[in-house]
Structure formats: C-alpha cells, structure tokens
Amino acid sequence: MDDTADLMSPNALLAIVQSYNPKTNEALIRAAFEYGERMHEGQFRHSGEPYFTHPIAVAGILAEQKLDDATLITALLHDTIEDTKSTYGEVARIFGDETAVLVDGVTKLTNLQLSSTETKQAENFRKLFMAMAKDLRVILVKLADRLHNMRTIKAMRPDKQVQKARETMDIYAPLAGRMGMQWMREELEDLAFRVLNPDGRASIMRRFITLQKETGDVIQKITGDMRAELGEHDIEAQIIGRAKKPYSIWRKMEEKEQGFSRLSDIYGFRAITTSEEDCYRALGVIHRRWRAVPGRFKDYISQPKSNGYRSIHTTVSGRDGKRVEVQIRTQQMHDVAESGVAAHWSYRDGIRSQNPFAVDPVKWVATLNEQFGGEDDHEDFLEAVKLEMYSDQVFCFTPKGEVVKLPRGATPLDFAYAIHTRIGAGCVGAKVDGLRVPLWTRLKNGQSVEIVTAEGQQPQATWLDIAATGKAKSAIRRALREQDRERFIKFGAELARSAFEGVGKKATDKALTSAAKTLRLGNAETVLARLGSSELTSSDVVNAVYPELVQKADTSIDSKRAVIGLAHGQVHQRALCCQPLPGERIVGITQRGRGVVVHAIDCRALSRFEDEPKRWVDLHWLSGTHPPIHTARLDVTIGNDAGVLGRICTLIGEQGANISDLTFMDRKPDFFSLILSVDLRDAEHLHSIISALNAEDDVAKVARHQDPADANERVSEIGNKLGIQAPG
C-alpha cells in the first residue's frame, strides 16, 4: 500500500467507495471533503504540504478496507474538532450524530499520552479501550491515521521521529495485530524499524539483494511449483509468495540468535482455496511433495484464534533445502486475516458483507473491561491488554475435553485461573498429559491439563513470577492484598493518626470515609490498607480531606514522631555508625535499656545481628518536612590556603545547614583532611550539600563518613540528651 492517497481527489475517493458500495451517499462524502478542506485551509504539514492531504490519505486507506460511509467521513474530519474552528455541534448538525460521536472519539484518542512512562499511561490505556468498546471504528480511523503519519514521518524532527516510532512499535503495531489487521501491523513495524534501527534494516535489505543475485527469483520458482502440484490434483487455488518484512526477519534473528545466512524461513507463501475441504487436500499435496518440518504445523481452522483468524500453517523444505512457510486458507478466511476487525464493517455491493469468520472484537474489549472493572485496577488492565496484544494463543484441554485458550507462554497456574478463580487459588500441582509437572511449566498446543487442588491452600507471592495471564496475575494480587490486609490496615492506621495530627486533626472514621470517597476507594479500611502497603502516601490521604490545611500547615515533623513502626512508648535513637537520614531506608535493632537503635538498611554494623532476627524491627520515616537536627558526618579534603575553610563553612550555611562539630584528621602542607558534623533535614539535604561542595575548586574530596566501630559508642548518651521516644 503506497502513499498515492495524498493527492486523491473527491472523484478518485468516490470511485474506490462505489466499487464496493454502489449505495454510498456520494453527496455527503463530497460535503465532508469540501468541509474538511475549508476548515484546514491555511494549515500545513511538516513537509510543507497542505494539511488536508493527510485526512484524504487516511480516508483512502480505510476505503481500501471497504468501510462504511460514516467511517470514511470521520477520516476526512478526524482533526477538525481538534485543530480548527469546527465544533462537535456543527459536525453533528451537518453530518449526523453518528459521525460526530466518531470524530469526537478519535479526537480524544489523539489527546491520550499512550507512550507516557508515568502511571498515567495505564489509565489512558483504559480510556482507549472504553472508546473502542463504544465503537471500534474509532480505533480503525486512529490506526489509519498513525499509518499515514508513519509513512510521512521523515518530515518530522529526528527526536519526534524516534518518539513516534517507539510508540508505534510498542502500542499501535501490536494493537493492529490484535485487531487482526496483520498487513497493517507488519507495515507499522517496518516503518518504525526504519526509524529506530536504520542500519539494521539496511543490512537486511542488502542481504536480500545479494541472496536474490545468488539464487534468482526464488518466489516465482516456488510459486510455480506449488501451482503446478495443486493443479495436477484438481485443486483450484491462488498462490501468493513474498519475502518477509525486514523487521520480521530481524526479530527472528534476535530470537534465534542466528545470522541472516543461517535463517531458513525468510519466504512465506499462501494458498487461497475455494473451500475448507480443499485446504486440507492442499495440505496433503504439499506434504507429499515437500518434506514437512517437525513441530511447525498449526491448524487455526479447527482451533481459530480469538480474533477470528483461521488458516493452516506449515513449514516445508523447498528447493535446495530452503525452508518456506506455507499458509492455506479460503478466500473468506483470507479476508478476515487481512482486514481483521475491518471485515466486520466492510461492505460489498452496497450492504454489510456477512463474513462467517469475522469476529465482533467488541466481545474481547468488553471482556477485558468487565474483568478489570474496578477503578483501582489500571495497571492490571494495562498488563492484561499488553499480554493479549503481544501473545499468540495455545489451546489446551481439561480432562473432560473442554478447550481452554491461553496466551503463548502460559503455565498450569494460568490454566487453573482460566477455569475458575477458586481453582487457581487452591492449586497445589498439575498433571500435563498424565505426568506431574512444576507449576512454572510452559504449556503447548493440544496438551491435556489436570489441576490438583487442596483445601486451605492460598496464593503465594512467588506465583506472580509464574503466571503469564492478566487474569491470573490480577487474582493473585487481590488475594495477596487480602492476606496482608489486616497487617496493612493496622500499619496504615498508625500512619494516618500521625499524619492527621500533623495538621491538628484526628483520623476519625468519618474523616477516613471522606478520604475514601474523594480517592474513589471503597471504604475507610481500603484507605488504611493502601496507606499501610505504601500504595498511598499519608499526604495523599490528608490532602483528600483537608487540602487547605495541607497547603497552609507547617509540615515540619516533630522529631519525637519521625519514625513509624515502634511499639507504644518505645524510644528510638539514630545509630552513630551510619547516622541514617529521613528519606533513606531504615531498620531498627532493639537494645536492652536503649529502646530501638535505627540503622540505614545497608549499614555494615547490621551483620552483627544476622543471627538474632527477633531483634529486628521494620521501620519507616514519616513522610513530610523534617527539622534540620539530624547529624551526618562528612569526610572532606580541602586546599591549605587562606580563607578556604571559612568559605566552606559559609557555603554549608548557605545551604540551610549548621556545622555542629569539626575535627582535623590530617594536616599536609598543601591539603587538610577533616571530619565535619553537619545538622541536616534529610537525605536530599545531604545530597545538595555534597553537590555544592564538589563544585568548589578548593575541595579535593567529599564523602559521607561511616564507621561501624561507632555503633556501640555514646548511643545511650545521645538518646537521653534528646529525649527521643515513640508517640505516646
């Protein structure tokens, strides 16, 4: 499919449409053409062409898929609401509500940041699928829009090209594949590959040219052989041969860790027959004429893919021992294989064509939306969608012979959850084809799977690494959350109490219920559980109830309440060996008569307590602004020049820190080595001071001072002096 649609006139577009839909509303399509051209007048693409060449090209791509008038008009108008003075109401008045809804849907998809690395991506993916659930023609227009943008991507800035290409490779190409539009997936991948790895693509193209010179036109020779062989057996079939796309070959080279010269099946052939019976007859002829490659046969006619794809796949050794892949299907199966979801809306002779193999993909989208219906499951939803888009299918059987469809790479655990969540949760083992296997075994097509369950069994955290399906992973996470719920609620209640007291309020049931409503969570217990499991911060919860207090309050944390996780009335002291700062991961060690000594998680002194696990206490710093009273020592080497030490002390003061002690360790004619004790707020404060010192020409070295020998010194003395204890 080339880019000739750029210069397409209304007559040329209508000629394509009328070839498959003589009943098309010619006047309305002409009106859309003229309206779009008028709205985009004066706008230009990066290439310098009039902007309206883009909507025309998108409409041309969709016309080739034999789509209905509303979809084509949407393509012509898809950027009007977004980029021109046009409005939703005006589009609805002129072209009807159906078209206005579709144009609005495409506009909203355009505004979604699907390639964002932030958590917003998961929520935006859900919005995309909700739009698809309402009318899948929205995504067809969006995919055609992306395809034309990728065909003309060279006009964009290099950094924008890379961004669009990555988004295409990660999201739009797999989505086109899951929608069954394989030709579009392959072209999108190859266009993105051209941007992301131009050298790799050029290398493969050069190898192809060399191979063609050495072997001649292999495709024409094998096509002729197959046509003759099937003809001898009175099987009417159209034979199509092609070299695989450069990106497809590159991916195979990466997966198999083989060079181009060792790669076998770089050519693909299709035999399109007149009946399903002839598909199997053709398979027999091909296998008798050429040797079949073991393990490379798949029958997607008897076991169709969930997107409606049907075909027989086999790989045989052709001329000169070269492996070639052969796909055998009927014309109706081929239409679905090429057009995917578009086949569900395509027209022929003025009416919707009734292709018996076309699957309504709304069912797939609806299933995902139902499965992950909770407001808090955005990440699970995104994971499930990506698994669905990137995975092929395997078909396994229950002991009663029922078929269970799973993504490639699925395990017996996924099989168990696919049957029922209760079966998955109680799974203790599995038998595959009668033999006991580990739960992490990867299932293959046609295997019979029996799940062994036990009463009292509960999902394990390690199962998340074993499961491959979104359904299983989501169910396991929910179960693990429930198991930890009581512990998290208790911990969350302590965090909430401290956080609310910080703004002069109490964490009452009413306040927490209000927070739950604002955060769109079920109830107060859910808020506490999320808070205790670190899925919410204490500031999130307080801000949900008292946003004005959070903004106005002095958020400086009382040092007596700086650490969370202590027992009622228990005192704590910072270890002198590592002097942990707020913001660093910490752990406590109980000391007789000293309460709990707080160490940094990577403190070397902790090795002394490895055999005493009962003394370890899980601790966290309270989030918020801490006062600058946490002493840390710095090893500093400075030039021995007049005024240097004074400038260093001034610099530290300018960073809002106080030097509480200074010890000279070594005096040389040209350098001083000293230890500075500095009072800090947190780890971020320390980082800013070290960065500022490193920027000074007179500072040769600055590093944090740690000495495990200090672990047992002066701990009681400092604790008593500060009077630090747990909240009472």
Secondary structure, DSSP 8 states (H G I E B T S, - for coil): --SGGGG--HHHHHHHHHHH-TT--HHHHHHHHHHHHHHTTT-B-TTSSBTTHHHHHHHHHHHTTT--HHHHHHHHHTTHHHHSS--HHHHHHHH-HHHHHHHHHHHHHHH--TT-SSTHHHHHHHHHHHHHHH-THHHHHHHHHHHHHHHTGGGS-HHHHHHHHHHIIIIIHHHHHHTT-HHHHHHHHHHHHHHH-HHHHHHHHHHHHHHHHHH--HHHHHHHHHHHHHHHTT--EEEEEEE--HHHHHHHHHHHT--GGG----EEEEEEESSHHHHHHHHHHHHHHSEE-TT--EETTTS--TTS---EEEEEE-GGG-EEEEEEEEHHHHHHHHHTTHHHH-EETTEE---TT---THHHHHHHHHHT-STT-HHHHHHHHHHHHH--EEEEE-TT--EEEEETT--HHHHHHHH-HHHHHTEEEEEETTEEE-TT----TT-BEEEEE-TT----TTHHHH--SHHHHHHHHHHHHHHHHHHHHHHHHHHHHHHHHTTT----HHHHHHHHHHTT-S-HHHHHHHHHTTSS-HHHHHHHH-HHHHHHS--B--GGG-EES--TT--EEE-TTT---TTS-EEEEEETTTEEEEEETT-GGGGGGTT-GGGEEEEEE-SSB--S-EEEEEEEEEE--TTHHHHHHHHHHHTT-EEEEEEEEEE-SSEEEEEEEEEESSHHHHHHHHHHHHT-TTEEEEEE---GGGGGSSHHHHHHHHT-----
